[in-house]
Amino acid sequence: MNLILETLIFICQLLWIFVKSTIRWILPTKYKSVRDEVCLITGAGSGIGRLMAMEFSKRGATMVLWDINESGNEETADMIKRRGGKAYAMTCDVSDREDVYKMAEKTRKIAGEVTILINNAGIVYGKDFQSTSDAEIERTIRVNSLAHFWTVRAFLSSMIDRDHGHIVTVASVMGLFANAGMTSYVSSKHAAVGFHNALELDLQSKKSYGVNTTLVCPYHIDTGMFKGLTLRFPDLIPPLKPEECVERVMHAVLTNQKMIAVPRAMYLAYNAATWMPQQALVLLGNFLGSDQAMDSFIPNRDYQLDTKIKD
Ligand SMILES: NC(=O)c1ccc[n+]([C@@H]2O[C@H](COP(=O)([O-])OP(=O)(O)OC[C@H]3O[C@@H](n4cnc5c(N)ncnc54)[C@H](O)[C@@H]3O)[C@@H](O)[C@H]2O)c1
């Protein structure tokens, strides 16, 4: 084809995508059905993982719940079953590749092929770079980033074969920009964001348009994971209520949105981090108290209190 004609078609296609995205942004979009889908959520034993499980179950999905915390996970399954939903709780350490593959086989046998995969399990040690041990750094990367590779490898092929599925990556705004006092967490979440972006392009290049992806980047959520985190002006952007965050996530997933930052002010912060001079960002962090925010962190999860963590 003539290069000029090809370029004209390319520009028209580009403009059409912008028009479509704007229309989609303005007009209410219809929710897709998840009835009878098999939805696997990692880290379903507490926090937003549990709440997402309740929401998907309410809409008729069969839930597969993975968590390293057996009792919390069973509790989520009981809550779902008491409300008439279908749930299978399985104890799985997502940082352990072999355990993931073993549990994936078991999942297939008892619940069928997974069609919605939500990589939500995550950890934070809340220590600055110098105070974090080698083992804590490794574990953070294994749970928050590497685990996504293992779970997606376990379930993506069948989604591609059927050209049907959805992979949700729960990262964080800390995957879009950074904050002091959480080097390993920030690094692990940047890796999760990179994983989502690259996977999405892989799927598009293979024309697997039926397999959707959604990247979730929330700000501080009041689940206890970051207990004690304090900013200088806490009312400026208060911590998200878990329910409020999950409502936004459900909307994004059910409308096949590619990426969501919650609250919306985080899009602004993300944008500013890409063009503001580094010195200005440091000054801003200093003024808002974000550079000291983790100083008041209160470890409360079992792994955060575990002083004997091994490599
Ligand atoms: N809480 C926040 O402020 C916040 C902000 C942004 C992003 N996030 C992300 O949202 C996700 C959920 O966070 P939350 O606030 O609900 O935390 P949470 O601590 O309440 O829940 C995390 C769950 O992951 C499970 N888990 C931890 N390690 C695991 C492993 N190796 N294998 C399987 N399960 C494991 C835990 O047992 C727990 O049930 C995380 O990925 C977190 O990084 C949280």
The ligand as a Gaussian input file, in Angstrom:
#p B3LYP/6-31G(d) Opt

LIG

0 1
 N       -3.694000      -1.390000      52.025000
 C       -3.195000      -0.458000      51.240000
 O       -2.987000       0.698000      51.651000
 C       -2.885000      -0.762000      49.815000
 C       -2.625000       0.297000      48.926000
 C       -2.330000       0.015000      47.607000
 C       -2.269000      -1.294000      47.169000
 N       -2.520000      -2.289000      48.041000
 C       -2.402000      -3.665000      47.553000
 O       -3.660000      -4.292000      47.632000
 C       -3.472000      -5.698000      47.859000
 C       -4.318000      -6.142000      49.040000
 O       -3.926000      -5.387000      50.169000
 P       -4.775000      -5.346000      51.530000
 O       -4.711000      -3.961000      52.011000
 O       -6.083000      -6.003000      51.354000
 O       -3.795000      -6.204000      52.450000
 P       -4.077000      -7.401000      53.470000
 O       -2.828000      -7.565000      54.250000
 O       -5.333000      -7.159000      54.219000
 O       -4.321000      -8.637000      52.502000
 C       -3.294000      -9.270000      51.813000
 C       -3.592000     -10.762000      51.766000
 O       -2.530000     -11.412000      51.032000
 C       -2.227000     -12.628000      51.702000
 N       -0.867000     -13.060000      51.402000
 C        0.296000     -12.499000      51.804000
 N        1.336000     -13.224000      51.364000
 C        0.827000     -14.257000      50.655000
 C        1.400000     -15.349000      49.973000
 N        2.726000     -15.537000      49.934000
 N        0.580000     -16.223000      49.360000
 C       -0.770000     -16.076000      49.407000
 N       -1.368000     -15.056000      50.053000
 C       -0.579000     -14.164000      50.671000
 C       -2.381000     -12.290000      53.178000
 O       -2.521000     -13.435000      53.984000
 C       -3.623000     -11.409000      53.148000
 O       -4.797000     -12.168000      53.314000
 C       -1.968000      -5.892000      48.053000
 O       -1.380000      -6.337000      46.867000
 C       -1.478000      -4.504000      48.406000
 O       -0.124000      -4.312000      48.064000
 C       -2.829000      -2.070000      49.336000

